[in-house]
Amino acid sequence: MDPKLEAVFQSVVARNPGEAEFHQAVREVFESLEPVIQRHPEYLESKMLERICEPERQIIFRVPWQDDRGDVQVNRGFRVEFNSALGPYKGGLRFHPSVYLGVIKFLGFEQIFKNSLTGLPIGGGKGGSDFDPRGKSESEVMRFCQSFMTELYRHLGEYTDVPAGDIGVGGREIGFMFGQYKRITNRYESGVLTGKGIAWGGSLVRTEATGYGTVVFANEMLKTRGETFDGKRVVVSGSGNVAIYAAEKVAQLGGTVVGFSDSGGFVVDEKGINLDLLKQIKEVERGRVSDYVERRPSAKLGNSGGSIWDVPVDVALPCATQNELNLGNAQTLIKNGVQVVAEGANMPTTPDAIHALRDAKVLFAPGKAANAGGVATSALEMQQNASRDSWDFEYTEERLTAIMENIHEVCYETAESYDAPGDYVVGANIAGFEKVAKAMQAFGLV
C-alpha cells in the first residue's frame, strides 16, 4: 500500500481497536486507491479518507425482552449510520450471535460503496443485534423485535435511515418491527423499512434480488470472455435466501448448480440441485442439508473435513458469510479450473485468497459490486412506496437486471481507465469511492 494510505489506515486501526472485520474492509478499499490519490491529491489534503472511515453516527442500545419461560434476556442493538452523502442511510439489520460493533462497521463501510455503485440515491448504514433467532419461538422473536424497534424507531425515517433485512432477519422479523414502528409513531410510513410483505408495501423480486443480481453480474463477467452460464458447473456456498435464488438464476441461464452448504456441512448433487426440494427444506421447514440428502437419491454429503470449494466447477458463488473462502480454498478452486468467483455474501473471501485468485487471472467480483442487487431492489421498493405504486415482477426484474449490468459496466470501465483491465476489485472500489468523495467535497466540512 502507498505509504500515505498506509499512514491513514494505521490511524483508522488505532482509532478503532479490536475491530478486525472493519480493519479488513478498510484495507481492501485502500489498497485500490493509490492511483486515485495520485490524480486527486486534494483527497488527502481534505482528510477525505479519514472522514469516509468515520461513521456519521454510531448507536448502541440495550434490548431487554422476556422469553417463553418468563425469564428476562438482555441483548445489545446496533445501528451505524455511516455515510449520507448520496441519500438516506440504507442497509440491513443482522441478528446473529457474532454481531458486535466491528462487524456492523465493516458491513456499513462496505454498504457506502455498494450503494454508490447502484447509481440510486442511497447512503450507507448497517445495524443488528447479537440476538440469535434460531431455536426461538415465534412469540420470542416477536417480543425481541418489538423491544429492538422501541429503541431504534427514533433514529429512522424514509428520508433519514431505512433498514432492511440481513442474516437472521427475514420477512417475519421485518413484519414484527414494522408493526411496532407503526404502533409507536401512529404513521403508516411504508418507506421506513424494506423487505416488507407484498400485501403491505413490499416489492416483488426483493426476495430473489441479491441472488439473481449476483448471477447477472457473473454472467456479464463471463461475456467479457465470450462465454455465458450455459453448460457451466457452479457451486454456491450457503443455503439461505441469497444462495437459493442465485442457484435459481443459474438454472434459468443454463448452468448446473452441483453443490450448496450450511453450517452443518455441504452437499454435492451431480444431477443438479432440486430447487423445489431445497426451498421446501430451507424456507418452509427451516431444516438442514442432511434433510436434503435423505430425500434426494442423487445427493451426498461432502467429505468430513472437506469443503464446498473442493468440488470442481467453472463458477463459484460464495453466498454464506464473511471470510468463508480462504487461501487454501482459492488454491483448490484455481487448480480445478474455476473461471469466475462472484461474492453473493459480504466479504466472504479472505484477502490472501482474493490476491491468489486475481494473480491466477480468475475473474473475481467483490460483494460491493456483485451482491448490490438486494439493496438496489430495496431502493426500488422505496420508489414504489414514495409513489404509492406497485410494480409487477417482470418490470421490477428488468430494472434489477439493468442496474446490475450497469454496475458491471461501471466497474469494468473504471478498472480500464486506471490501467487495471479486468480487475473488478479496483473498478468497484474506485468507482464507489469517487462518487461518494465528490459529493462529500461538494457539501464542505459536514
Disulfide bonds with the S-S distance in Angstrom:
none
